[in-house]
Amino acid sequence: MTPRRPPVVLLTCLALVGFAANSLLCRAALRTGDIDPASFTSIRLAAGAIALAAIVRLRGRAARSSGSLASAAALFTYAIAFSFAYVRLDSGTGALLLFGAVQLTMVGWAMVRGERPGAREWLGLLAALGGLVILVFPSLASPPPLAAASMLAAGTSWGIYSLRGRGTADPLAATSSNFARAVPFAIVVSAIAWLVSRSAHVAPRGAICAVASGAVASGIGYSLWYAALRDLTATRVGIVQLSVPVAAALGGVLILGEHPTSRLAIASCVILGGIAFAMLRPRR
């Protein structure tokens, strides 16, 4: 008898919590200078690959090589571009660039492939994007061109990685394979960064954040994300990810001791309301 799959709502929510945790861990490690971006990415991907390989082995069956080099390249490009951009951009500007690129990639691809979002989805998407602008507006600033281009590349690569994961038969095995294939790319970039700038540094706090980001928030979170993608349209996959900045901001309040504001409350309501409006079907 085939085990029953968890509901897509649960899978999606757990994956989005992992994405928000990634944001908090990156902020805790990179913004404080406890680790350089290349080393953070290498440790993050290696930790994810090791954790996922162990989980696949514990399942009691051999891992199938269901990932691909193209998906691994997209995963690596997202991870390395995000890390380098994160140390140069304000959080608000970075979030707007990242999720703007994700939306353009996923919704644009959906329309090219003949998927036509309905009026509710368009209105919900616009409302959620408006809420995101409200959330990040105080910290918006003119970004350094190279850092902005790096964050746009990260968002585009993440959109591609998500699109390639739709229809994956074995999400855990695919994610494990993709992480393992991405590790050599990261090691090469770390070596180049060290040879060119000799600025590689890894403090214990930075290493712990990178391992937690890779093994838990990324490895397990991305596996859950691949499992959820099978039941979502490309448009909805893009829309639902706009909840990540809200979760990350709330996590900053609860975990990092940041101060809650009325703007956060209003923006959260607008974003989540827009997502709910786009995702929920009205009763007939």
C-alpha positions as CSV (number, residue, x, y, z in Angstrom):
1,M,0.0,0.0,0.0
2,T,1.4,3.4,-1.0
3,P,1.8,5.7,2.0
4,R,-0.4,8.8,1.9
5,R,1.4,12.0,1.0
6,P,1.1,14.9,3.5
7,P,-1.2,17.7,2.3
8,V,0.3,20.3,0.0
9,V,-0.6,23.1,2.4
10,L,1.5,21.5,5.2
11,L,4.4,20.8,2.9
12,T,4.3,24.4,1.6
13,C,4.1,25.9,5.0
14,L,7.0,23.8,6.4
15,A,9.2,24.7,3.3
16,L,8.5,28.4,3.7
17,V,9.4,28.2,7.3
18,G,12.7,26.7,6.2
19,F,13.2,29.6,3.7
20,A,12.6,32.1,6.5
21,A,15.1,30.3,8.7
22,N,17.7,30.5,6.0
23,S,17.2,34.2,5.8
24,L,17.7,34.6,9.6
25,L,20.8,32.3,9.6
26,C,22.4,34.2,6.7
27,R,21.7,37.5,8.4
28,A,23.2,36.2,11.7
29,A,26.4,34.9,10.0
30,L,27.1,37.2,7.1
31,R,26.0,40.6,8.5
32,T,28.2,40.1,11.5
33,G,31.3,39.1,9.5
34,D,31.6,35.8,11.2
35,I,32.2,34.1,7.8
36,D,32.9,35.1,4.3
37,P,30.2,34.5,1.6
38,A,32.1,31.9,-0.4
39,S,32.9,29.8,2.7
40,F,29.3,30.2,4.0
41,T,28.0,28.8,0.7
42,S,30.5,25.9,0.6
43,I,29.7,24.8,4.1
44,R,26.0,25.3,3.6
45,L,25.9,23.1,0.5
46,A,28.2,20.5,1.9
47,A,26.2,20.2,5.1
48,G,23.0,19.9,3.1
49,A,24.5,17.2,0.9
50,I,25.8,15.2,3.9
51,A,22.5,15.5,5.8
52,L,20.4,14.5,2.8
53,A,22.6,11.6,1.9
54,A,22.2,10.3,5.5
55,I,18.4,10.7,5.4
56,V,18.2,8.9,2.0
57,R,20.3,6.0,3.4
58,L,18.1,5.8,6.5
59,R,15.1,5.4,4.4
60,G,16.4,1.9,3.7
61,R,16.6,2.1,-0.1
62,A,19.3,3.2,-2.5
63,A,19.2,6.8,-3.6
64,R,18.2,7.3,-7.2
65,S,20.1,9.9,-9.2
66,S,17.0,11.8,-10.0
67,G,18.5,15.3,-9.8
68,S,20.4,16.9,-12.7
69,L,23.4,19.0,-13.4
70,A,21.3,21.8,-14.6
71,S,19.3,21.9,-11.4
72,A,22.5,21.7,-9.3
73,A,23.9,24.6,-11.3
74,A,20.8,26.7,-10.6
75,L,20.9,25.8,-6.9
76,F,24.6,26.8,-6.7
77,T,24.1,30.0,-8.6
78,Y,21.3,31.0,-6.3
79,A,23.3,30.2,-3.2
80,I,26.5,31.9,-4.1
81,A,24.9,35.0,-5.7
82,F,22.6,35.4,-2.6
83,S,25.5,35.1,-0.2
84,F,27.7,37.7,-2.0
85,A,24.8,40.1,-2.5
86,Y,23.6,39.8,1.1
87,V,26.7,41.5,2.5
88,R,26.3,44.5,0.3
89,L,22.6,45.2,0.2
90,D,20.2,46.5,2.8
91,S,17.7,43.8,3.8
92,G,14.7,45.7,2.3
93,T,16.4,46.4,-1.1
94,G,17.7,42.8,-1.2
95,A,14.2,41.3,-0.5
96,L,12.6,43.4,-3.1
97,L,15.1,42.5,-5.8
98,L,15.2,38.8,-4.9
99,F,11.4,38.2,-4.8
100,G,10.8,40.6,-7.7
101,A,13.1,38.4,-9.8
102,V,11.5,35.2,-8.5
103,Q,8.0,36.5,-9.6
104,L,9.2,37.6,-13.0
105,T,10.9,34.3,-13.6
106,M,8.0,32.0,-12.5
107,V,5.0,34.0,-13.7
108,G,6.8,34.9,-16.9
109,W,7.6,31.2,-17.6
110,A,4.0,30.2,-16.7
111,M,2.6,32.6,-19.3
112,V,5.1,31.5,-22.0
113,R,4.0,27.9,-21.4
114,G,0.4,28.9,-21.8
115,E,-0.7,29.2,-18.2
116,R,-3.0,32.1,-17.8
117,P,-3.4,33.4,-14.2
118,G,-7.0,34.3,-13.3
119,A,-8.2,37.7,-12.1
120,R,-8.0,36.6,-8.5
121,E,-4.4,35.5,-8.9
122,W,-3.4,38.8,-10.5
123,L,-5.1,40.9,-7.8
124,G,-3.7,38.8,-5.0
125,L,-0.2,39.0,-6.5
126,L,-0.4,42.8,-6.9
127,A,-1.7,43.1,-3.3
128,A,1.1,40.9,-1.9
129,L,3.8,42.8,-3.9
130,G,2.3,46.1,-2.6
131,G,2.6,44.7,1.0
132,L,6.2,43.7,0.3
133,V,7.0,47.3,-0.7
134,I,5.3,48.6,2.5
135,L,7.3,46.1,4.6
136,V,10.7,47.0,3.1
137,F,10.2,50.7,2.2
138,P,12.1,52.3,5.2
139,S,15.3,50.4,4.3
140,L,15.1,50.9,0.5
141,A,18.2,52.5,-0.9
142,S,20.0,52.8,-4.2
143,P,21.8,49.5,-4.4
144,P,25.4,49.0,-5.6
145,P,25.0,47.8,-9.3
146,L,27.1,44.7,-8.9
147,A,25.3,43.6,-5.7
148,A,21.9,44.3,-7.3
149,A,22.8,42.2,-10.3
150,S,24.0,39.4,-8.0
151,M,20.6,39.4,-6.1
152,L,18.6,39.5,-9.3
153,A,20.7,36.5,-10.5
154,A,19.9,34.7,-7.2
155,G,16.2,35.3,-7.6
156,T,16.2,34.2,-11.3
157,S,18.2,31.1,-10.4
158,W,15.9,30.2,-7.6
159,G,12.9,30.6,-9.9
160,I,14.6,28.2,-12.4
161,Y,15.4,25.7,-9.6
162,S,11.8,25.7,-8.5
163,L,10.4,25.3,-12.0
164,R,12.7,22.4,-12.6
165,G,11.5,20.7,-9.5
166,R,7.8,20.5,-10.5
167,G,6.9,16.9,-11.3
168,T,9.8,15.4,-9.4
169,A,9.0,11.8,-8.6
170,D,11.3,11.5,-5.5
171,P,11.8,15.0,-4.0
172,L,14.2,13.8,-1.3
173,A,16.5,11.9,-3.7
174,A,16.4,14.7,-6.3
175,T,17.3,17.4,-3.7
176,S,20.1,15.1,-2.3
177,S,21.5,14.6,-5.8
178,N,21.3,18.4,-6.6
179,F,23.1,19.3,-3.4
180,A,25.9,16.8,-3.9
181,R,26.5,18.0,-7.5
182,A,26.5,21.7,-6.4
183,V,29.3,21.2,-3.8
184,P,32.2,21.0,-6.3
185,F,31.1,24.3,-7.8
186,A,31.1,25.9,-4.4
187,I,34.5,24.5,-3.5
188,V,36.0,25.9,-6.7
189,V,34.6,29.4,-6.0
190,S,35.9,29.3,-2.5
191,A,39.4,28.4,-3.7
192,I,39.3,31.2,-6.2
193,A,38.1,33.7,-3.7
194,W,40.8,32.7,-1.3
195,L,43.6,32.9,-3.9
196,V,42.4,36.3,-5.2
197,S,41.5,38.1,-2.0
198,R,42.8,35.9,0.7
199,S,39.9,37.1,2.8
200,A,38.4,33.7,3.7
201,H,37.6,33.5,7.4
202,V,35.3,31.2,9.4
203,A,34.5,31.9,13.0
204,P,32.6,29.2,15.1
205,R,29.4,31.2,15.0
206,G,29.5,31.5,11.2
207,A,30.3,27.9,10.7
208,I,27.4,26.8,13.0
209,C,24.9,29.1,11.1
210,A,26.2,27.7,7.8
211,V,25.8,24.1,8.9
212,A,22.3,24.8,10.3
213,S,21.3,26.6,7.1
214,G,22.5,23.7,4.9
215,A,21.5,20.6,6.9
216,V,18.1,21.8,8.2
217,A,16.7,24.9,6.6
218,S,18.0,24.2,3.1
219,G,18.4,20.4,2.8
220,I,15.1,19.4,4.5
221,G,13.3,22.6,3.5
222,Y,14.1,22.3,-0.2
223,S,13.1,18.6,-0.2
224,L,9.7,19.6,1.3
225,W,9.5,22.4,-1.3
226,Y,10.1,19.9,-4.2
227,A,7.3,17.7,-2.8
228,A,4.9,20.6,-2.6
229,L,5.7,21.8,-6.2
230,R,3.9,18.8,-7.7
231,D,0.5,20.2,-6.7
232,L,1.0,23.9,-7.4
233,T,0.9,25.8,-10.7
234,A,4.0,27.9,-11.6
235,T,2.1,31.1,-10.9
236,R,1.0,30.0,-7.4
237,V,4.5,28.8,-6.6
238,G,5.7,32.3,-7.3
239,I,2.9,34.0,-5.3
240,V,3.2,31.9,-2.2
241,Q,6.9,32.7,-1.8
242,L,6.0,36.3,-1.0
243,S,5.2,35.1,2.5
244,V,8.9,34.4,3.2
245,P,9.8,38.1,4.0
246,V,6.9,38.2,6.5
247,A,8.0,34.9,8.2
248,A,11.6,36.2,8.3
249,A,10.6,39.5,9.8
250,L,8.5,37.8,12.4
251,G,11.4,35.4,13.1
252,G,13.6,38.4,13.6
253,V,11.2,39.7,16.3
254,L,10.8,36.4,18.1
255,I,14.4,35.0,17.8
256,L,16.7,38.0,17.2
257,G,14.9,40.4,19.5
258,E,14.1,42.9,16.8
259,H,11.3,45.4,17.7
260,P,7.8,44.8,16.2
261,T,6.3,47.8,14.4
262,S,2.8,48.8,13.2
263,R,4.3,48.8,9.6
264,L,5.2,45.1,10.0
265,A,1.7,44.3,11.2
266,I,0.0,46.2,8.3
267,A,2.4,44.8,5.7
268,S,2.0,41.3,7.0
269,C,-1.8,41.5,6.8
270,V,-1.6,42.9,3.2
271,I,0.9,40.3,2.0
272,L,-0.8,37.3,3.6
273,G,-4.3,38.6,2.6
274,G,-3.2,39.0,-1.0
275,I,-1.7,35.4,-1.0
276,A,-4.9,34.0,0.5
277,F,-7.0,35.8,-2.0
278,A,-5.0,34.4,-4.9
279,M,-4.7,30.9,-3.6
280,L,-8.2,30.2,-2.2
281,R,-11.0,29.4,-4.5
282,P,-14.4,31.0,-3.7
283,R,-17.2,28.7,-2.8
284,R,-19.9,28.4,-5.5
